Amino acid sequence: MIFFKVLLPKDSQAVVLEDSPMRIAWFQKRLPQVTICTSIKEFQAYFDRKPICDFIFLDHDLGEGNGNGVDAANEIKERFGGNTSAMLIHSWNHVGVKNMQAVLKDAPAMPFGNFELEVEKD
């Protein structure tokens, strides 16, 4: 059951922090301009290059040795002051989500599978 639709403007660049191949394929199918980061190191490296980013999707659990969503939340807070207006936490880990939201105070959260993505057409 889909509870929420995320509508992104045409030509927007999304960054997804995710390590599940199934979820990665899901995001890639829906977002024509997406960068996938499977670890905190990749996430940090992406922003070190200072590219344009319009929306960020964050998972919490990234597998052993890859960091987690709290690390990403801290990175966002340090780099951007914790602006949460263009992001969505999509983790099923309720404790992880709460810990991420403790860093990013107003970050919305919706478990993966409970939302759909759409990019505006011409």
Stockholm file with secondary structure:
# STOCKHOLM 1.0

chainA/1-122         MIFFKVLLPKDSQAVVLEDSPMRIAWFQKRLPQVTICTSIKEFQAYFDRKPICDFIFLDHDLGEGNGNGVDAANEIKERFGGNTSAMLIHSWNHVGVKNMQAVLKDAPAMPFGNFELEVEKD
#=GR chainA/1-122 SS CCCEEEEECTTCCEEEECCCHHHHHHHHHHCSSEEEECSHHHHHHHHHTCCCCSEEEECSBCCTTSCBHHHHHHHHHHHHTTCCTTEEECCSCHHHHHHHHHHSTTCCBCCTTSEEEEECCC
#=GC SS_cons         CCCEEEEECTTCCEEEECCCHHHHHHHHHHCSSEEEECSHHHHHHHHHTCCCCSEEEECSBCCTTSCBHHHHHHHHHHHHTTCCTTEEECCSCHHHHHHHHHHSTTCCBCCTTSEEEEECCC
//
